[in-house]
Amino acid sequence: MEIVLVGLNHRTAPVEVRERVSFTAEQAQRASKELRARGILEETLVLSTCNRSEVYGVPPESSHECAPGLSSYLSEFHAVRPEVLGVSLYHHYDREAVRHLFRVAAGLDCMLLGEAEILGQVREAYRFAHEHGATGPVLNRLFQGALEAGKRVRAETELGTRPMSVASAGVKLAERIFGKLNERSALVLGAGTISEQVVSQLRDRGIAHLAVTNRSWERADELAKQFGGKVVGWGEWDLALQSPDVVVSSVSTEEPVLRREILERAMAARGNRALFLMDLGMPRNIDASVGKLYNVYVYNMDDLSGIVQQNRNARENEIPRAEGIVEEHVGKFLSWQASVELVGLVDSLRNRMREERASFIRSRVESVRHLTEADRARMEKLMDDLLEKLLLEPAERLRGEKELRRKIQNVEALRDLFLSEREKP
C-alpha cells in the first residue's frame, strides 16, 4: 500500500519543459495502461495542468524502488532526454506524496495561491482515471480525501472566498497595458473551462466587443451567446485578428495555433496597432517567436509572476489555517492506510500462530501419546480459541476505534518485529 509520486511543476521546470511533459486525456489513459502493463505501478493517476504534470501510483513493491523506473518511463514517453528531465522532476513517497496532493487540491502549491481551477482539475483527473479503471482502493481513498480537504480550505478560509484564477490574472495584466477595457475588443480562442472564465472576467470588466472561436462551432456559439459575444470561424485568422486588442488562447493542441506568419499578416492588416496576446495553453498555443514582432506583446503562464506575488502577499495570512486543514486530512488518510495494513498484519499473525501451534503439537507428540484422538482435538481447539482471543479483540478495536487507528501509523515496524521476510504479505 505504498504511494509514489513523480512529477514537475512551475517551481521546478520552465514552461519550455512543462509543455513537453504535459498529457492530453488520451495520453494520460495510454500512460496509465502502459505503467500497469509493465508492472511499474498497480494503480495510476495522471494529473496534468498548465502548471504541473504528475503521476501518482501504488507500486507492486517498494515506492522508492519503482521511482527510477517511473522517471525513465516519463522520459521515454515524452521523448525528453533523461538529463534534461531529471533536473526538473521531484519524487515524493507515502506521507509526503499524500501531503503534496492535498496541498495541491487546497490551492497551496499553485502558481496563484488559492487558484480557483485546480480543485476542479484534480476532480476531473480522478474521475477520468477511475472511469478507465486505472485507480484502485488506495488512490480512490487518496483522491477522495484530497477533494474533501480542498473543499474545506475553500469553504473555511479566505483562499476560497477571494479566489484568484489564471483567467483573472491574465485579464488584470491586460488592464495594466490598456487601462480600462470598456473601449477595447477581445478574441478568445477555445471554449473550455478556462476560456469561459476569461470571457466572464472580460465581461465583468466591461469589454466593449467580444468574439469567440473554437474547433467546435456549437460550443463557441454557446459560450458567445451566454456572454453576448459573436463567433468567428476557427482558422479564419486573417479576419479574426484584424480588430481585437486582446487575444487570449487556451486550447488543447500539440502544435502552436498562432504561428509567426499568421501574426505578421495580421499586424500588416492592422497597421501595426498594438496587440496583447495571453497564452494560457499547455503546451503553448502561440509560437514563442511571435513576441519578437513590433508592437506584439506575448505573455504566458510564467509571465504571471508579478501578479502571483501580489496575490500571495494578500492571502499569506490564510496559509496557516489552510495548512492546518490539510494536515488534519493527511492524518485521516494515513490512519485509514495504517488500519488497512494492520488488518493484513493481523491475518498474517494468525496464520503464523496456527503454524506455530501445529509445529508445537507435532514436536510433543511423544509426550501426549496417552491422550485419545478426541482429547488431542479438544486441546487443539482450545489452543485455537486462545489464539483467536488474543487476536480478535485487537482487530475489533482497530475497526471500531478511530483514535486507535490515528495513533498506529508505522505498521512496517510492527511487521518487521513479528514477521519474517517470507511471511510478510
Buried (B, 14 or more C-beta within 10 A) or exposed (E): BBBBBBBBBBEBBEBEBBBBBBBEBEBBBBBBBBBBEEEBBBBBBBBBBBBBBBBBBBBEEEBEEBBEBBBBBBBEBBEBEEEBBEEBBBBBBBBBBBBBBBBBBBBBBBBBBBBBBBBEBBBBBBEBBBEBEBBEEBBBBBBEBBBBBBBBBBEBBBBBEEBBBBBBBBBBBBEEEBEEBEEBBBBBBBBBBBBBBBBBBBBEBEBEBBBBBBBEBEBBBBBBEEBEBEBBEBEEBEEBBEBBBBBBBBBBBEEBBBBBEBBEBBBEBBEEEEBBBBBBBBBBBBBBEBBEBEEBBBBBBBBBEEBBEEBBEBBEEBBEBBBEBBBEBBBBBBBBBBBBBBBBBBEBBBEBBBEEBEEEBEEEEEEEEEEEEEEBEEEBEEBBEEBBEEBEEEBEEBEEEEEBBBEBBEBBEBBEEBBEEEEEE
